[in-house]
Amino acid sequence: MIYTVTLNPSLDYIVRMDKLTPGEINRADYEQIKAGGKGINVSIVLHNLGHDSVALGFVAGFTGDEIRREMHSRNIYTDFVHLAHGFSRINVKTKAGEETEINGRGPVIDQTAQEDLMRRLSLVDAADTLVLAGSIPKSLPNDIYARICSHVPEGTRVVVDAEKDLLVDMLRFHPFLVKPNQKELGDIFGVSITNDADTETYARKLQEKGARNVIISMAASGAMMVTEDGRMLRVKAPSGELVNSVGAGDSMLAGFLASLQETGDLERAFYAGVATGSASVYSDELATRENAEALLRKMLER
C-alpha cells in the first residue's frame, strides 16, 4: 500500500482572469474549489491511475470536512486526524497572465493530535511506500518528518518531496526517493543551477548525503533522475499548452510510483512520471490515466 502524508492540507480556490489589478475589484472568468496539498494530490492522481493509497494528515473545521468529503467522493481512502479547533487552510491561486498564490496558515496541531497521527502510522509495514510531501505547519516541530520516519519499520520505501532543510534532514534515513525541483536543489546547496551538468552534479551530492534515487523536476525542460545503480536519466517534457501548473510535481511523483508498482522498472517509471506531470499541466484537472498514457506514448516514440 502507498500512504501519503499531508500535514497541512488545504482547500484550493483557483481563479482565472485576464488581468489582476492590485487595489481594485477584480472579477474572475473561471473559478474552481478542490482539495489540495502535495500528498493529497499524489493520492488523487494515484487513484486516477488505478492505484489505491491511504491519505493521512490533519484536517479541521468546515474546510476539513470538505476535504474529507471530496476525497470520499473520489473513493480515495483517508485516515485523517480531525482537530477540535480551527479550520484547514484555504489557498488562493490566481492565474492572470502569471500565477500568484496566497497560502493560508492552517490550524494549530497539538501534541495529542501528533500522537494520534503516529498511532495511525503504525499500520505501515516494510512492504509499503510512505510519501512525505509538502510544508510543515508552524505548530509542528521542525523534525516531524524525521519522527515519522523513525516510527515506520526499516525497509519501508520512504519518498520525500519537501524543501531545503526538511529534505536534507531526511537524508540520514536513506530515503528511497527524493524529488526537489531544480530551484530547490540549488537552494539546498546555496547555488544557482541552470544547466544539466550542474543539475546532475548536485543531484549526486544528495545521493552522497544518503538519498538512494533522486528526481529533479525542471518544469517545461522535463526532468532528470540519478538512480542508485549509478545511471543518469534525462527526458524533455512532451509538448503542450500550459493550462495549470498546480500539482504538476505531485502528479509526476504519482505517475512514477504507479508505474514502478506495475513494472518494477525505474527508467520506465521515470518516463511515466514526466508524462503524468505533463498531463496535469495541460489540463484544468489532475492527470488521468488516459491522458498520461497518451503523452507517454508520444515521449517513447521520439
N, C-alpha and C positions, 0 to 999 in steps of 0.2 A: 504494500500500500504506500501511496505517496501522501505525506502530511505536509500541509503548508501552514506557516505561522505568520500572521499579520498582527503586529502588536498595536497598531493604530489604524484600524480600518476607517473607511470614510464613505459618505455619500458624495459622489462627484456630480456637481452641477455644471454641465457643459453648455456653453452658449456660443453662437457664431453670429458675426455681424460684419458688415463691410468695413467699418471703421470704429475704433474705440477712442472717444474724446474725453480725457480726464476733466472733471469738474462740470460735466454736462450730463443730461439724461440720455442714456444710450438704450436703444431698443433692439432686442435680439431678433434675428431672422430665423434662428433654429435653436432649440433647446432640448436637453436630454438629462435625465437623472438616472444614475446607476451606481450600484455598489462598487467601491474602489479600494485600493490598497494593493501592494505588489503581490503578496501571497494570494489574496482573493482573486486577482486577475489570473494568476497561474492556475488556480483551481478551476476557474470558469473556462479557460482555454483547454485545459486537460479534458474537461467534460465535453467540450465541443469536438475534441479529437477522439472521443470514445473511451477515455480512461477515467476511472474513479480516483477521488482523493478525499481527504478529510481536511476541512479548513478550520484552523484553530486561531484563537486570538481573543481580544476583549471587545465587547460591544456594550453600549449603554443608551438609555433613553429612546425617544421615538425614532431617531435616526438609526440606532442599533436594531430596533425592531424591523425597520425597513430593509436593512442589510440582510438580516436573517430571512425575512420574507422573500426577498429576491433570490437568495441562494436556494432556498427550498423550492421556489417556483421553477428553478432550473434543474431540480433533482440532484443538487450537489450536497453531499454530506457535510454537516458542520458540527463542531463541538465547542462553541464559543463559551467563554466565561462572561456571564451577564453581571454588569456592575450596577449597584443600587443607586448610584448618584451620577449626575452629569449626562452627557449625550455624546455619541460618536460624532466625530468632526465632519464638517461639510467643507469640501474643497471646490472652489470655483475655478473653472478652466475656460478662459475666454480666447476665442480664435477670431482675430480681426486683422488680417494681414500676417501678423505674427502671433504666437501663442503666449498668453500671460496667465499665470496661475496664482491663486491666493489659497494657501492651505491652512485649514483650521488647526487648533491646538490639540483637541481631544480631551477625554475625561481623565481625572486622577485615578491611578490604579494603585490600590493599597496592597499591603503585604499579604493579606488574606487572599485576595484575588490572584496574586502571583503564585501563591502556594497551590491554589486551585488549578491553575494552568499546568504546573508541574505534575500534579496528580493525573491530569488528562494525558500528559506526555508519557506516562508510564505504559500506555498502550503500544508505543512504538517499540519495535524489536529490530534485531540486527539485519533482518531481510528487507527492511523498509527504507524509504527515502524521506528525508526531512528537509524541507525548503524553508530557510530563514531569509526573509526578504523585507526590505524597507527600513524606515527610520524607527527610532525608539522614542516614545513619549518622554517628556522631561521628568515625569513622576516615577519612571523606572530606572534602576541602576544601569550605568553605562556598560556593565559586563553581563547584562541579562542574556545575550546570545551565548556567551561562554557558559553561563549557568545552565542554560537549556541543553547545550551540547554535552556538558558533564552529566546531565540527567538521563541521557539516552544510552543504549547499550553500545559498546565498542563494536565497530563494524557497520553501524548504520551509515548509509550514504547521506552525508550532510552536504547540502548545497547552500551557498551563501551569495546573496545579491544585496550588498549594502555598501555604504560609502566609507572611505578612508579608515578611521580608527576602528569602526565596527568590524570591517572586513579584516584588517590587519590583526586584530585581537583574536580572530578565529583561526588564523593560520597555524597556530601551535597544536590545533586539533587535527591537522592534516585533512581538511575537508575534501570530499570527492571532487567538487567543482566550485569555483568562484567565478562571478560574471560581472566585473566592473565594465563601464564603458570607457572609451579612450580618454576622456577628460578626467574621470575618476581615477584611472590608472596613473595619469600624470600627477594628480593631486596627492596620491599616496606617497610618491617619491619626490614631490616638490619640483617637478619639471614640466615643460610643455612638450607634448608628444604630437607630432604632425606627420609622421611617415611610418611605413610598415616596419622598417629596420628597428626603429626605437620602440615601436609597439611590441615587437617580438622580444627585444632585449628586456624590457621591463615586465612583460608577462612572465618570462622565465625567472626573473628575480622573485616574483610571487611564488613560483614553484620552489625556489631555493629556500624560501621562508616557510614552506610547508604545504602549499596547495598542490593537489595531485593533477588536476586539469584546470585550465584557465581559458575562458572565452572572453574576448574583448569585443564588445559591440561598438560599431563605428558608424552608426546612422546610415545615411544613404550609401556610404562606401562599403557597407557589408559588415563583415566580422572576421576575426582571426581566432584560432584556437591553437594552444600548445598542449599536447597530450602527455600523460605520464610516461608513455613509452618513447618520448623524445620528438614526435612529429610536430611540424608546424603546418596547420591547415589555414588557407586563406580563400575567401569567396566574396565576390561582389554581390550586392543585393540585386534581385531581379528588378527590372524597370517597372514603373507605375506612377500614378499620380498621388501625391501626398494628400491625404484626407484628415488623418488623425494620428498623431504620434503617441498619444496616451496609451500606455500598456504595451508598447512595442517590445521593449526588453523583456517584460514578463511573458509575452507570447513566445518570444524566442526560447526562453527557458522551458516553457511548457512543451513546445514542439520538440526540443531536444530530448526531454525526459520521456515523452510519449514514444518517440522513435527508438530511443535506447531500450525501452521496455520491449518493444516489438522486435527489434533486430539484434540488439546487443552490439551494434557496430557504431563506434564513436564517430567515425567520419560521416556515415550516413545520418546519424543523429544531429551532427553539427549542421549539415546542409538542410535538414528538415527544420531545425531551429530557425535558421535565417529565413527560410521560406515562410514559416509561420509568423515570425515577427513582421515580415513584409506584408503578409495578408492582413494583419491588423492595421498597418499604416495606410493601406489603400482602401480602407472601409470605415464606415461610421461605427461598426461593431467590431468586437474582438474576433479573431480569426476563427473560421470554421474549417473542418477537415477538407471539404471540397475545395475551398479557395487555397488552402495551404498546399494541398497536393498538386493543384494546377500550377502554382508557382514553382514547386519543387521540380516538376517535370520540365518546366522551362529552363531552370538552372542546370539540370543534368544534361539537357540537350545542347548546351553551349559548347 
